[in-house]
Amino acid sequence: MTTQAQATPHEPPGKPTAASRTTLSHIMTGNDTNLLGTVHGGVIMKLVDDAAGAVAGRHSGGPAVTASMDEMVFLEPVRVGDLVHVKAQVNWTGRSSMEVGVRVLAERWNESTPATQVASAYLVFTAVDENGRPRPVPPVVPESERDKRRWQEAQIRRTHRLARRRAIKELRDRRAAEGMTED
Ligand SMILES: CC(C)(COP(=O)(O)OP(=O)(O)OC[C@H]1O[C@@H](n2cnc3c(N)ncnc32)[C@H](O)[C@@H]1OP(=O)(O)O)[C@@H](O)C(=O)NCCC(=O)NCCS
């Protein structure tokens, strides 16, 4: 069984979750709105990808590309004048990939009311070398109970991603073998 942050002889040494945890903060302006006048979901997704990319780069010590983004959930609308905080951390590491968990909080820029969570997302980043090929990443070492729970949940998502990808590939291969054609 794979255990948390288990190292093999060729793996780089582990790094604690806290070492690369990052917050990106941004005030929303009129340039960020959709037709309803609230902030466009794509603006938030870009900030999420930016923060997650910074965390993946810090953890892996070099370039990392977005391989997938899943479970992006928008809980509340974000408004012009909101100060948005995008909090990201590496939840889990594989050989060359990392799951990054992101929470998005918003508060009025000029009020001292508590920030509320408006969105969350999980992304997979793959560390790449100068030729764009996957390279090994240090195992993340979850230290707090919260980080250990997030590692375990990320492992479940990883299993589901792989199973889904395999099932879809098998279906397509089967349809192709049966001579099914599409327009
Ligand atoms: C991500 C990428 C480097 C993977 O390359 P690849 O040749 O398929 O490499 P592999 O199949 O060996 O996968 C490498 C790792 O990425 C993971 N991975 C690859 N595709 C994935 C996907 N769609 N979802 C989740 N993880 C994925 C693999 O599980 C593997 O993880 P592991 O090493 O921890 O076990 C390649 O697909 C790529 O360059 N994609 C474009 C990335 C990009 O440009 N992003 C920005 C978009 S604008």
The ligand as an SDF file (V2000), in Angstrom:
LIG
                    3D

 48 50  0  0  0  0  0  0  0  0999 V2000
    0.3980   17.2140  -18.5900 C   0  0  0  0  0  0  0  0  0  0  0  0
    1.4040   16.5630  -19.5490 C   0  0  0  0  0  0  0  0  0  0  0  0
    2.8020   17.1150  -19.2960 C   0  0  0  0  0  0  0  0  0  0  0  0
    1.3660   15.0450  -19.2630 C   0  0  0  0  0  0  0  0  0  0  0  0
    2.2430   14.4470  -20.1920 O   0  0  0  0  0  0  0  0  0  0  0  0
    2.1410   12.8680  -20.5420 P   0  0  0  0  0  0  0  0  0  0  0  0
    3.1310   12.5890  -21.5880 O   0  0  0  0  0  0  0  0  0  0  0  0
    0.7160   12.5030  -20.7460 O   0  0  0  0  0  0  0  0  0  0  0  0
    2.6930   12.2440  -19.2370 O   0  0  0  0  0  0  0  0  0  0  0  0
    2.1940   11.0130  -18.3460 P   0  0  0  0  0  0  0  0  0  0  0  0
    1.0520   10.2670  -18.9600 O   0  0  0  0  0  0  0  0  0  0  0  0
    3.4250   10.2770  -17.9710 O   0  0  0  0  0  0  0  0  0  0  0  0
    1.6270   11.7590  -17.0630 O   0  0  0  0  0  0  0  0  0  0  0  0
    2.4870   12.4380  -16.1770 C   0  0  0  0  0  0  0  0  0  0  0  0
    1.7470   12.6930  -14.8910 C   0  0  0  0  0  0  0  0  0  0  0  0
    0.6740   13.6270  -15.1350 O   0  0  0  0  0  0  0  0  0  0  0  0
   -0.5610   13.0210  -14.7420 C   0  0  0  0  0  0  0  0  0  0  0  0
   -1.5690   13.4170  -15.7070 N   0  0  0  0  0  0  0  0  0  0  0  0
   -1.4490   13.4510  -17.0430 C   0  0  0  0  0  0  0  0  0  0  0  0
   -2.6020   13.8640  -17.6100 N   0  0  0  0  0  0  0  0  0  0  0  0
   -3.4680   14.0590  -16.5980 C   0  0  0  0  0  0  0  0  0  0  0  0
   -4.8370   14.4710  -16.5210 C   0  0  0  0  0  0  0  0  0  0  0  0
   -5.5510   14.7520  -17.6050 N   0  0  0  0  0  0  0  0  0  0  0  0
   -5.4160   14.5720  -15.3060 N   0  0  0  0  0  0  0  0  0  0  0  0
   -4.7190   14.2920  -14.1860 C   0  0  0  0  0  0  0  0  0  0  0  0
   -3.4120   13.9010  -14.1830 N   0  0  0  0  0  0  0  0  0  0  0  0
   -2.8210   13.7760  -15.3790 C   0  0  0  0  0  0  0  0  0  0  0  0
   -0.3220   11.5180  -14.7890 C   0  0  0  0  0  0  0  0  0  0  0  0
   -1.2210   10.8260  -13.9390 O   0  0  0  0  0  0  0  0  0  0  0  0
    1.1030   11.4350  -14.3060 C   0  0  0  0  0  0  0  0  0  0  0  0
    1.1390   11.5750  -12.8850 O   0  0  0  0  0  0  0  0  0  0  0  0
    2.2380   10.7760  -11.9790 P   0  0  0  0  0  0  0  0  0  0  0  0
    3.5760   10.9190  -12.6510 O   0  0  0  0  0  0  0  0  0  0  0  0
    2.2090   11.5030  -10.6640 O   0  0  0  0  0  0  0  0  0  0  0  0
    1.7690    9.3640  -11.8800 O   0  0  0  0  0  0  0  0  0  0  0  0
    0.9990   16.8060  -21.0470 C   0  0  0  0  0  0  0  0  0  0  0  0
   -0.2510   16.1980  -21.2990 O   0  0  0  0  0  0  0  0  0  0  0  0
    0.9310   18.2880  -21.3990 C   0  0  0  0  0  0  0  0  0  0  0  0
    1.9510   18.9290  -21.6390 O   0  0  0  0  0  0  0  0  0  0  0  0
   -0.3020   18.8390  -21.4390 N   0  0  0  0  0  0  0  0  0  0  0  0
   -0.4570   20.2640  -21.7390 C   0  0  0  0  0  0  0  0  0  0  0  0
   -0.3070   21.0710  -20.4510 C   0  0  0  0  0  0  0  0  0  0  0  0
   -0.5790   22.5160  -20.6800 C   0  0  0  0  0  0  0  0  0  0  0  0
   -0.1280   23.0930  -21.6690 O   0  0  0  0  0  0  0  0  0  0  0  0
   -1.3310   23.1200  -19.7580 N   0  0  0  0  0  0  0  0  0  0  0  0
   -1.7230   24.4960  -19.8940 C   0  0  0  0  0  0  0  0  0  0  0  0
   -2.9510   24.5670  -20.7040 C   0  0  0  0  0  0  0  0  0  0  0  0
   -3.1990   26.1640  -21.3770 S   0  0  0  0  0  0  0  0  0  0  0  0
  1  2  1  0
  2  3  1  0
  2  4  1  0
  2 36  1  0
  4  5  1  0
  5  6  1  0
  6  7  2  0
  6  8  1  0
  6  9  1  0
  9 10  1  0
 10 11  2  0
 10 12  1  0
 10 13  1  0
 13 14  1  0
 14 15  1  0
 15 16  1  0
 15 30  1  0
 16 17  1  0
 17 18  1  0
 17 28  1  0
 18 19  1  0
 18 27  1  0
 19 20  2  0
 20 21  1  0
 21 22  1  0
 21 27  2  0
 22 23  1  0
 22 24  2  0
 24 25  1  0
 25 26  2  0
 26 27  1  0
 28 29  1  0
 28 30  1  0
 30 31  1  0
 31 32  1  0
 32 33  2  0
 32 34  1  0
 32 35  1  0
 36 37  1  0
 36 38  1  0
 38 39  2  0
 38 40  1  0
 40 41  1  0
 41 42  1  0
 42 43  1  0
 43 44  2  0
 43 45  1  0
 45 46  1  0
 46 47  1  0
 47 48  1  0
M  END
$$$$
